[in-house]
Structure formats: C-alpha cells, structure tokens
Amino acid sequence: MRFIVTLLLLALVIIVMLLREFNPGMITVNLLPSKSYEISKLTFFLLTLSIGAGIIFFLYLLRDVKRFLRGLRVQREQKKRLKIQELYTKGLNSLLAKRNAEAITFFQKVLAIDPNHVDTLLRMGISQLREKNPQEAVLLHQKALGLDPDNQEVMFSLASDYEEAKRFDDALAMYAKILSNDSSNLTALIKMRDLYQRLNQWEELSETQRKLLDSPLMPLEQEVEHRRLVGFRYEMGRSMLEAGDLERARKIFRGVIKLDKDFVPALLGLGEVYLEEGKVADAAELWEKAYKMTSSIMMLLRLEDLYLKQGEPGKAIEIYTQAVHWTPQNISLKFFLGKLYYRLEMIDEAFDILSTVDWGDKDFPDVHKLLGNIYLRRGSLGLAASEFKKALGFKKQIIIPYTCSNCELRTTDWSGRCPNCGKWNTFGVNLEKTC
C-alpha cells in the first residue's frame, strides 16, 4: 500500500515538472479593473483544477448529506408506521374480542401519533357506537369521511351512527350517496329498504324494493324479494285506506292482486275500500269470488259479518252451506257453520251440523265449548257437562282463532302481516290451536 502511494506521489511530481517545463512564462489575471496579478501558467492551471475539484467535492458532499437526512426521516417514518400498526392491530384485536374500552385506549394512542389515520378513526367510531355513544361515533366517522370521501365502509358506518342517533334523514341521505356512486350496491339498497320499513314509509319503501328486484339476484332471492314487494305494496294500500284516500288504496290493492292473485290481505283490503265507498254488493261479490279462488276461510268470516250487519243471515248461511258442499271433508267449515247457526239461535241446525263430524281424539276446545252450550240449551245437562269438561283450561267464550302458518303465533286479532315473524298472508284458522 505504501509502495503504491509512493508511486502515485512520484507520478504526480513528474507530471507537475513536465507541466512546468512545457508551460513556461507568466499570465496576468485581472480580478478588478484596477487590480491584477501575474502568476505562472502552472500555478493558474493547478489553481483552477483545485477549484473545480473543490466544487465537485462540495456538490457530492451536499448530495450525500441530503441522502443521509432523508434516510433518517424515512427511518423515523418507518418506526412511526410500525408503532401505529402495532397499536392499531392491538386495538382491532380488542374490538373483535368485544373489549371495547381496551380497544378505545389503543385507538386513542394511534390518533395521538397520527390524528388523520382513517382506519383508526373508523374503528374508533365503531367502538364508540358499541359503547352507546352515537354522537361521538358520528364525529369520528365524519372526520374519516372528510379524509377519504369515497370510502364506502366509512359511509356505511356513518349511516349506522345516524340510525342509532335517530337521525334517520341523514342515514337515508348517506345510503343515497353510496348509491349515487354505485347504483348496484345491494347492501345499500337493503339497508335503505329496511330503514324505510322501520319508518313505515311504504311509498318510498316500495320504490326501493323495485330497484332491489331490478338487481341481479338468485332465483330464490328473487322470489323472496318479490313476496316482500307484495307485502310492502299491501301496507301502502292499508295506509292509504286508513288515511281515507280510497282511490289510491283501490288502485294499490288491485296492483297487489295482479302481483299475487292469492294474496288474501289485499283481497280483504279491496273489499273494505268498496264498503267505505258504500258498494256493499261489490264487496260481497269480490269476497265470494275470492273464496272460490283461494279457499280462505277469512273470506267467509268477513262475508258472515257483512251479511249479518246487513240483516241478511240467509245469505251468510248460504255461503257456508255451499262451501261445505264443495269441500265436505273440511271440518273447520262445518264448525263455523254450526257456530253461525248457534249465533242465530238455530240450536237444532247447529247440533245437526256439528254432530255429523267425527272429531276423534283431537283437542278442539272451541268445538267442545260450542257443543256444551248447545247441549245446555237443549236441556242435556250431562252431555253439556261432558263437553265443558273437555274444554277445561280454555277461555269460556267462543272466539275465532287466528294462527300464523309460519311461526304459529296465535291471536284473536287478524292482520295482513304477522307481528311476530313479519310475514304477510300467513294468518288462518286452526281449530287445534284456538285461543
């Protein structure tokens, strides 16, 4: 190594001596108009070479210093990101484990380092919502949305915050914003649909449900959503009927029947519209045709009440008699015909129709109560006591039982939609499940 250095120095001395030998003489350098210097050509050459080398050295030094400082900044940023990721992961794990207070602590530490960390603002808001602090959740998610305006996850979370805070218009506006960016977003459509249903806004609900049906769905899903649309349209018709808008109610009920000709609630609703309009004959004609089409006992029960109110019990008896003739194996029809006879004080006729049925070993409490009352009226006290004994443990009054075919809810109040399972067109009569 020392030998190489010596050779280099020796070469440098030789080069300098040669330059001095080949470049004799002096040159004048004017630094100022009145100031000049005379220096040898060799000195001038070496001086300019040194200045150029110095400039190059300075530029390289400046570049290396910048790289060094940039490296330090990158290292600090990496350490910061790693710390944020570590705290965020711990917070997320706590959130998934439903340890909300612990999750909030970790998320707060992240935000202390980076107040604009969108994912942390999102999860922090979710934690606050779980802690029943919807207003705090709203503020956090609004900030996150301001930082990332197209983040759908933040939009959905903010809509949930609004729902929890009962700011329903804001929630609907947020779902609408999502759909304006992505008109085929099924999740947004479903959530908007469910919120409209929660608010009983049936007109908007029906429109949203139609958009949902226009979306690509599996055949089974299409069928389910179609049934929902039928139910929503029916509820809209009911709201119009209750508001006294008979014309719109009539159009809506007719539209529902076109969607599903066997939808009993709409058939009953359309008949109620006719009654409100004073078209009793039209209502009766509709329900009679509807019974032939659907075989729903509900039609007969409505006709029974209608004809009795009109003072025409003979027509009520006639429709039941025809129904029994069409389906003689239907013991429910015979029960209701016997009940009508009893209601009209036609005790012998009631006994005759009920005594023709083999009730078997099944428990029909209302049948036994009715037979007990008939035997009592006929003076057969022993038989009456036997029937009443069979009906022990049940209410004494003879009532019309309605049972939901989907969830088996039993109630004395009929409605188009089951209040327990939310299904439409499920209430019917089941003598084995009387109230």
C-alpha positions as CSV (number, residue, x, y, z in Angstrom):
1,M,0.0,0.0,0.0
2,R,2.8,2.4,0.9
3,F,4.6,1.5,-2.3
4,I,1.5,2.4,-4.4
5,V,1.1,5.7,-2.6
6,T,4.8,6.4,-3.2
7,L,4.4,5.6,-6.9
8,L,1.4,7.9,-7.2
9,L,3.2,10.8,-5.5
10,L,6.2,10.2,-7.7
11,A,3.9,10.3,-10.8
12,L,2.3,13.4,-9.6
13,V,5.7,15.2,-9.1
14,I,6.8,14.1,-12.6
15,I,3.5,15.4,-14.1
16,V,3.9,18.8,-12.4
17,M,7.5,19.1,-13.5
18,L,6.6,18.3,-17.1
19,L,3.7,20.8,-17.0
20,R,6.1,23.4,-15.7
21,E,8.7,22.5,-18.4
22,F,6.1,22.6,-21.2
23,N,4.3,25.8,-20.0
24,P,6.9,28.4,-19.2
25,G,6.1,32.1,-18.7
26,M,3.6,34.1,-16.7
27,I,-0.1,35.2,-17.3
28,T,-1.9,38.2,-16.0
29,V,-5.2,37.7,-14.0
30,N,-7.5,40.8,-13.7
31,L,-9.7,40.3,-10.6
32,L,-10.8,44.0,-10.6
33,P,-10.4,46.8,-13.2
34,S,-7.6,48.3,-11.2
35,K,-6.2,45.1,-9.6
36,S,-4.3,42.5,-11.5
37,Y,-1.9,39.6,-10.6
38,E,0.8,37.8,-12.5
39,I,1.1,34.1,-11.9
40,S,2.8,31.3,-13.7
41,K,0.8,29.2,-16.1
42,L,1.4,26.1,-13.9
43,T,0.1,27.9,-10.8
44,F,-3.0,29.0,-12.7
45,F,-3.7,25.5,-14.1
46,L,-3.3,23.9,-10.6
47,L,-5.4,26.6,-9.0
48,T,-8.3,26.2,-11.5
49,L,-8.0,22.4,-11.2
50,S,-8.3,22.7,-7.4
51,I,-11.3,25.0,-7.5
52,G,-13.1,22.7,-9.9
53,A,-12.3,19.7,-7.8
54,G,-13.5,21.5,-4.7
55,I,-16.8,22.4,-6.3
56,I,-17.4,18.9,-7.4
57,F,-16.4,17.6,-3.9
58,F,-18.9,20.1,-2.3
59,L,-21.7,19.1,-4.6
60,Y,-21.1,15.4,-3.9
61,L,-20.9,16.2,-0.1
62,L,-24.2,18.1,-0.3
63,R,-25.8,15.2,-2.1
64,D,-24.6,12.7,0.5
65,V,-25.8,14.9,3.4
66,K,-29.3,15.1,1.8
67,R,-29.4,11.4,1.4
68,F,-28.3,10.9,5.0
69,L,-31.0,13.3,6.3
70,R,-33.6,11.7,4.0
71,G,-32.6,8.3,5.3
72,L,-33.1,9.5,8.9
73,R,-36.5,10.8,8.0
74,V,-37.5,7.6,6.3
75,Q,-36.3,5.6,9.3
76,R,-38.4,7.8,11.6
77,E,-41.4,7.4,9.4
78,Q,-40.9,3.6,9.3
79,K,-40.7,3.5,13.1
80,K,-43.8,5.7,13.3
81,R,-45.7,3.4,10.9
82,L,-44.6,0.3,12.7
83,K,-45.7,1.8,16.1
84,I,-49.1,2.9,14.6
85,Q,-49.6,-0.6,13.0
86,E,-48.7,-2.3,16.3
87,L,-51.2,-0.2,18.3
88,Y,-53.9,-0.4,15.6
89,T,-53.6,-4.2,15.4
90,K,-53.9,-4.4,19.2
91,G,-57.0,-2.2,19.1
92,L,-58.5,-4.2,16.3
93,N,-58.0,-7.4,18.1
94,S,-59.6,-6.0,21.2
95,L,-62.5,-4.7,19.1
96,L,-63.0,-8.1,17.6
97,A,-62.9,-9.6,21.1
98,K,-65.6,-7.1,22.1
99,R,-63.3,-5.5,24.6
100,N,-64.4,-2.0,23.6
101,A,-62.9,0.0,26.4
102,E,-59.5,-1.6,25.8
103,A,-59.9,-1.0,22.0
104,I,-60.6,2.7,22.5
105,T,-57.4,3.0,24.6
106,F,-55.3,1.6,21.8
107,F,-57.0,3.7,19.1
108,Q,-56.6,6.8,21.2
109,K,-52.8,6.2,21.3
110,V,-52.8,5.8,17.5
111,L,-54.6,9.1,17.0
112,A,-52.2,10.8,19.3
113,I,-49.4,9.8,16.9
114,D,-51.5,10.4,13.7
115,P,-54.8,12.2,14.1
116,N,-55.7,11.5,10.5
117,H,-55.4,7.8,10.5
118,V,-58.6,6.9,8.6
119,D,-58.8,3.2,9.6
120,T,-58.3,4.1,13.3
121,L,-61.0,6.8,13.0
122,L,-63.3,4.2,11.5
123,R,-62.7,1.5,14.2
124,M,-62.7,4.1,17.0
125,G,-66.2,5.2,15.8
126,I,-67.4,1.6,15.8
127,S,-66.2,1.2,19.3
128,Q,-67.9,4.3,20.4
129,L,-71.2,3.2,18.8
130,R,-70.9,-0.1,20.7
131,E,-70.5,1.9,23.9
132,K,-73.8,3.7,23.0
133,N,-72.1,6.9,22.2
134,P,-73.5,7.6,18.7
135,Q,-72.7,11.3,18.7
136,E,-69.0,10.5,19.3
137,A,-69.2,7.9,16.5
138,V,-70.7,10.4,14.1
139,L,-67.9,12.9,14.7
140,L,-65.2,10.3,14.2
141,H,-66.7,8.9,11.1
142,Q,-67.4,12.4,9.6
143,K,-63.7,13.2,10.1
144,A,-62.7,9.9,8.4
145,L,-65.1,10.6,5.5
146,G,-63.6,14.1,5.1
147,L,-60.2,12.5,4.7
148,D,-61.4,9.7,2.4
149,P,-64.6,10.9,0.7
150,D,-65.1,7.7,-1.4
151,N,-64.6,5.1,1.5
152,Q,-67.8,3.0,1.4
153,E,-67.0,1.3,4.7
154,V,-66.9,4.7,6.4
155,M,-70.1,5.7,4.7
156,F,-72.0,2.6,5.9
157,S,-70.6,3.1,9.5
158,L,-71.7,6.8,9.5
159,A,-75.2,5.7,8.3
160,S,-75.4,3.3,11.1
161,D,-74.4,6.0,13.5
162,Y,-77.1,8.2,12.2
163,E,-79.7,5.4,12.6
164,E,-78.6,4.9,16.2
165,A,-78.8,8.6,16.9
166,K,-82.3,8.6,15.3
167,R,-81.1,11.0,12.6
168,F,-83.0,9.0,10.0
169,D,-83.0,11.6,7.2
170,D,-79.2,11.8,7.5
171,A,-78.9,8.0,7.3
172,L,-81.1,7.8,4.2
173,A,-79.0,10.6,2.6
174,M,-75.9,8.6,3.3
175,Y,-77.3,5.5,1.7
176,A,-78.4,7.6,-1.3
177,K,-74.8,9.0,-1.5
178,I,-73.5,5.4,-1.7
179,L,-76.0,4.5,-4.4
180,S,-75.1,7.7,-6.3
181,N,-71.5,6.4,-6.5
182,D,-72.6,2.7,-7.0
183,S,-76.2,2.3,-8.2
184,S,-76.0,-1.5,-8.0
185,N,-74.8,-1.7,-4.3
186,L,-77.2,-4.3,-2.9
187,T,-76.1,-3.7,0.7
188,A,-77.0,0.0,0.5
189,L,-80.4,-0.8,-1.2
190,I,-81.2,-3.4,1.5
191,K,-80.3,-1.1,4.4
192,M,-82.3,1.8,2.9
193,R,-85.2,-0.6,2.4
194,D,-85.0,-1.8,6.0
195,L,-84.9,1.8,7.3
196,Y,-87.9,2.8,5.2
197,Q,-89.8,-0.2,6.6
198,R,-88.8,0.7,10.1
199,L,-90.2,4.2,9.5
200,N,-93.4,2.8,7.8
201,Q,-92.6,5.0,4.7
202,W,-94.4,2.5,2.4
203,E,-94.3,4.5,-0.8
204,E,-90.5,5.1,-0.7
205,L,-90.1,1.5,0.5
206,S,-92.0,0.1,-2.5
207,E,-89.8,2.1,-4.9
208,T,-86.6,1.0,-3.2
209,Q,-87.8,-2.6,-3.3
210,R,-88.5,-2.4,-7.0
211,K,-84.9,-1.2,-7.5
212,L,-83.7,-4.1,-5.5
213,L,-85.7,-6.5,-7.7
214,D,-84.1,-5.0,-10.8
215,S,-80.7,-6.0,-9.4
216,P,-79.1,-9.4,-10.3
217,L,-80.4,-11.9,-7.7
218,M,-80.5,-15.6,-7.4
219,P,-83.9,-17.2,-8.4
220,L,-84.7,-18.0,-4.7
221,E,-83.7,-14.5,-3.6
222,Q,-85.8,-13.0,-6.4
223,E,-88.8,-15.0,-5.2
224,V,-88.3,-13.8,-1.6
225,E,-87.9,-10.2,-2.6
226,H,-90.9,-10.4,-4.8
227,R,-93.0,-11.5,-1.8
228,R,-91.7,-8.6,0.2
229,L,-92.7,-6.2,-2.6
230,V,-96.2,-7.6,-2.5
231,G,-96.3,-7.1,1.3
232,F,-94.9,-3.6,1.1
233,R,-97.5,-2.6,-1.6
234,Y,-100.2,-4.0,0.6
235,E,-99.0,-2.0,3.6
236,M,-99.0,1.1,1.4
237,G,-102.6,0.3,0.4
238,R,-103.6,0.0,4.0
239,S,-102.0,3.3,4.9
240,M,-104.0,4.9,2.0
241,L,-107.2,3.3,3.3
242,E,-106.6,4.5,6.8
243,A,-105.8,8.0,5.5
244,G,-109.1,8.0,3.6
245,D,-107.5,8.1,0.2
246,L,-109.9,5.4,-1.2
247,E,-109.0,5.9,-4.9
248,R,-105.3,5.3,-4.4
249,A,-106.0,2.5,-1.9
250,R,-108.2,0.8,-4.5
251,K,-105.5,1.1,-7.2
252,I,-102.8,-0.2,-4.9
253,F,-104.8,-3.2,-3.7
254,R,-105.7,-4.1,-7.3
255,G,-102.0,-3.8,-8.2
256,V,-101.1,-6.2,-5.4
257,I,-103.7,-8.7,-6.6
258,K,-102.1,-8.6,-10.0
259,L,-98.7,-9.4,-8.4
260,D,-100.3,-12.2,-6.4
261,K,-103.9,-13.2,-7.1
262,D,-104.0,-15.4,-3.9
263,F,-102.9,-12.6,-1.6
264,V,-105.7,-12.7,0.9
265,P,-105.0,-9.4,2.8
266,A,-105.2,-7.4,-0.4
267,L,-108.5,-9.1,-1.4
268,L,-109.9,-8.2,2.0
269,G,-108.5,-4.7,1.8
270,L,-110.1,-4.1,-1.6
271,G,-113.4,-5.2,-0.2
272,E,-113.0,-2.8,2.7
273,V,-112.5,0.0,0.1
274,Y,-115.8,-1.0,-1.5
275,L,-117.5,-0.9,1.8
276,E,-116.1,2.6,2.6
277,E,-117.4,3.7,-0.8
278,G,-120.8,2.2,0.0
279,K,-120.5,-0.5,-2.6
280,V,-121.7,-3.4,-0.3
281,A,-122.7,-5.6,-3.2
282,D,-119.3,-5.2,-4.9
283,A,-117.5,-6.1,-1.7
284,A,-119.7,-9.2,-1.2
285,E,-119.2,-10.3,-4.8
286,L,-115.4,-9.8,-4.5
287,W,-115.1,-11.8,-1.3
288,E,-117.3,-14.6,-2.7
289,K,-115.2,-14.9,-5.8
290,A,-112.0,-14.6,-3.7
291,Y,-113.2,-17.6,-1.5
292,K,-113.7,-19.7,-4.6
293,M,-110.2,-18.8,-5.8
294,T,-108.3,-19.0,-2.5
295,S,-110.4,-21.3,-0.3
296,S,-109.6,-18.9,2.6
297,I,-112.0,-19.1,5.5
298,M,-111.2,-15.4,6.2
299,M,-113.4,-14.5,3.2
300,L,-116.3,-16.5,4.7
301,L,-115.9,-14.9,8.1
302,R,-115.9,-11.4,6.6
303,L,-119.0,-12.3,4.5
304,E,-120.7,-13.6,7.6
305,D,-120.2,-10.4,9.5
306,L,-121.2,-8.3,6.4
307,Y,-124.4,-10.2,5.8
308,L,-125.4,-10.2,9.5
309,K,-124.8,-6.4,9.6
310,Q,-127.0,-6.1,6.5
311,G,-129.7,-8.1,8.2
312,E,-129.3,-10.9,5.6
313,P,-128.5,-14.0,7.7
314,G,-129.8,-16.3,5.0
315,K,-127.0,-15.3,2.7
316,A,-124.5,-16.0,5.4
317,I,-125.9,-19.5,5.9
318,E,-126.0,-20.0,2.1
319,I,-122.3,-19.2,1.5
320,Y,-121.3,-21.6,4.4
321,T,-123.6,-24.3,3.1
322,Q,-122.1,-24.0,-0.4
323,A,-118.6,-24.1,1.0
324,V,-119.4,-27.3,3.0
325,H,-121.0,-28.8,-0.1
326,W,-117.8,-28.1,-2.2
327,T,-115.4,-29.5,0.5
328,P,-117.4,-31.8,2.8
329,Q,-114.2,-33.1,4.4
330,N,-113.4,-29.7,5.8
331,I,-114.4,-29.9,9.4
332,S,-113.5,-26.2,10.0
333,L,-116.2,-25.1,7.7
334,K,-118.7,-27.3,9.5
335,F,-117.6,-25.8,12.8
336,F,-118.1,-22.2,11.6
337,L,-121.5,-23.1,10.0
338,G,-122.5,-24.6,13.3
339,K,-121.2,-21.6,15.2
340,L,-123.3,-19.3,12.8
341,Y,-126.4,-21.4,13.5
342,Y,-125.8,-21.0,17.2
343,R,-125.2,-17.3,16.8
344,L,-128.6,-17.1,15.1
345,E,-130.3,-19.1,17.8
346,M,-130.8,-22.0,15.4
347,I,-129.8,-24.6,18.0
348,D,-131.2,-27.7,16.3
349,E,-129.4,-26.9,13.0
350,A,-126.2,-26.2,14.9
351,F,-126.4,-29.5,16.6
352,D,-127.2,-31.3,13.4
353,I,-124.2,-30.0,11.5
354,L,-121.7,-30.5,14.4
355,S,-123.0,-33.9,15.3
356,T,-122.1,-35.1,11.7
357,V,-118.4,-34.6,12.3
358,D,-116.2,-37.2,13.8
359,W,-113.9,-35.0,16.0
360,G,-111.8,-38.0,17.0
361,D,-109.3,-37.7,19.9
362,K,-108.1,-34.3,18.8
363,D,-108.5,-31.3,21.2
364,F,-110.8,-28.7,19.6
365,P,-111.6,-26.6,22.7
366,D,-113.9,-24.2,20.8
367,V,-115.8,-27.1,19.4
368,H,-116.4,-28.6,22.8
369,K,-117.4,-25.2,24.2
370,L,-119.9,-24.7,21.4
371,L,-121.3,-28.3,21.8
372,G,-121.5,-27.7,25.5
373,N,-123.6,-24.6,25.0
374,I,-125.8,-26.4,22.5
375,Y,-126.5,-29.3,24.9
376,L,-127.2,-26.9,27.6
377,R,-129.7,-25.1,25.5
378,R,-131.3,-28.4,24.6
379,G,-131.5,-29.4,28.3
380,S,-129.0,-32.3,28.0
381,L,-127.1,-31.3,31.2
382,G,-125.0,-34.4,31.4
383,L,-123.7,-34.1,27.8
384,A,-123.2,-30.4,28.3
385,A,-121.1,-31.1,31.4
386,S,-119.0,-33.6,29.5
387,E,-118.3,-31.2,26.7
388,F,-117.4,-28.4,29.1
389,K,-115.1,-30.8,30.9
390,K,-113.2,-31.4,27.7
391,A,-112.8,-27.7,27.2
392,L,-111.4,-27.1,30.7
393,G,-108.4,-24.9,30.9
394,F,-109.5,-22.7,28.0
395,K,-111.4,-19.4,27.8
396,K,-115.1,-19.8,28.2
397,Q,-116.0,-17.5,25.3
398,I,-116.3,-18.9,21.8
399,I,-113.8,-16.9,19.7
400,I,-112.3,-17.1,16.2
401,P,-108.7,-18.2,16.5
402,Y,-106.1,-17.0,14.0
403,T,-102.8,-18.9,13.7
404,C,-99.7,-17.8,11.7
405,S,-98.8,-20.6,9.4
406,N,-95.1,-19.5,9.5
407,C,-94.4,-19.1,13.3
408,E,-97.6,-20.5,14.8
409,L,-98.4,-17.2,16.6
410,R,-102.0,-17.5,18.0
411,T,-104.1,-14.3,18.3
412,T,-107.6,-13.1,18.3
413,D,-106.7,-10.1,16.1
414,W,-106.4,-10.7,12.4
415,S,-103.9,-8.6,10.4
416,G,-102.4,-8.9,6.9
417,R,-98.9,-9.3,8.5
418,C,-97.8,-11.4,11.4
419,P,-96.4,-9.1,14.2
420,N,-94.1,-11.9,15.4
421,C,-92.3,-13.1,12.2
422,G,-93.1,-10.2,9.9
423,K,-94.6,-12.5,7.2
424,W,-97.6,-11.4,5.1
425,N,-100.6,-13.5,4.2
426,T,-100.0,-16.2,6.9
427,F,-102.9,-15.9,9.3
428,G,-105.6,-18.5,9.0
429,V,-107.9,-20.6,11.2
430,N,-106.7,-23.7,13.0
431,L,-109.2,-25.3,15.4
432,E,-106.4,-27.3,17.1
433,K,-104.6,-24.1,18.1
434,T,-107.5,-22.0,19.4
435,C,-107.0,-19.2,21.9
